[in-house]
Amino acid sequence: DAGVIQSPRHEVTEMGQEVTLRCKPISGHDYLFWYRQTMMRGLELLIYFNNNVPIDDSGMPEDRFSAKMPNASFSTLKIQPSEPRDSAVYFCASSLLQGAAEAFFGQGTRLTVV
Amino acid sequence: TQLLEQSPQFLSIQEGENLTVYCNSSSVFSSLQWYRQEPGEGPVLLVTVVTGGEVKKLKRLTFQFGDARKDSSLHITAAQPGDTGLYLCAGATGSGAGSYQLTFGKGTKLSVIP
């Protein structure tokens, strides 16, 4: 398996535009996580899915953020409209259904909103 | 919300020195993981500790889980420039479907100077 695949690696967009980040988890993993990483706040959990169902979205900062997982091999995180304070590195991770399961991270999407 | 405090936030040492970084919380975790992150990449798992008081060694790295499963430490012996990176601890809660969550600390940024 190629690991968790995220696209794009870098995204620069203007304030107000819609941004869509994509993630392909490792095949067979039951959990998918979306994290955001900044210098100030570290790695923050935004939302996670179990078997394609959103379980906890309490970390989603605002209604401008939405995430979907239409099937076991694909998830999206959408920001509409984007704002400069959304600039960060967004990571997707997946893991197996186990209490101490390792989270496998993608390489991240560096988002810059100007 | 479980909070994990990592200290120190930054650490710069000379090659060959020993160091310890800490991860503390007021919450009890079912397991605790340590990750290392290099620039431009996602975090990569180093170790998982599950049992209170557990000690695990990975070459020059020694990981310890506190007896009460609320804190952990990472000790590096004879640090090398290749150890440079961001060290993140992550506490896991829940183990059943729909309850599993992994919460990260902000990390310790380690620089080992040749």
Interface residues (C-beta under 8 A of the other chain):
Chain A: V4 D30 Y31 F33 Y35 R41 G42 L43 E44 L45 Y48 N50 N51 I55 D56 F91 A93 S95 L97 Q98 G99 A100 A101 E102 A103 F104 F105 G106 Q107 G108
Chain B: S30 S31 Q33 G40 E41 G42 P43 V44 L45 T48 V50 L88 A90 A92 G94 S95 A97 G98 Y100 Q101 L102 T103 F104 G105 K106 G107
